[in-house]
Amino acid sequence: MKVSDFNYDLPQELIAQHPYDKRDEARLMVLNKENQTIEHKIFKDVIQYLRRSAIAL
């Protein structure tokens, strides 16, 4: 694998210029490697995807 394998074009207008005002409502894309699915959530749902041991920190 080469670093160049990760090069891709990203249009300037798709790059966020300012943080979202309601940061916990920002979009979150969840990639499930087990069943090869993609879910579209909001960031405040991220807690559902963290292991219990990571939350205890």
Residue, then its C-alpha position, 0 to 999 in steps of 0.5 A: m500500500k502506498v500513501s498515494d493510494f489515499n489521494y483524492d479530489l475534494p472540492q473546496e466548497l465541501i471543506a468546512q470553513h467554520p465549526y458548526d454552531k450546534r456541534d453535537e448535531a454535526r453529521l456523523m458517518v458510521l462505517n460498520k465493518e462487520n456487515q459492510t453498511i454505512e449509517h448516517k447519524i448525528f455526533k451526539d449518537v457517538i456514545q453508542y459506538l464507544r466501548r464501555s472501557a473508553i467511556a470510564l476514562 
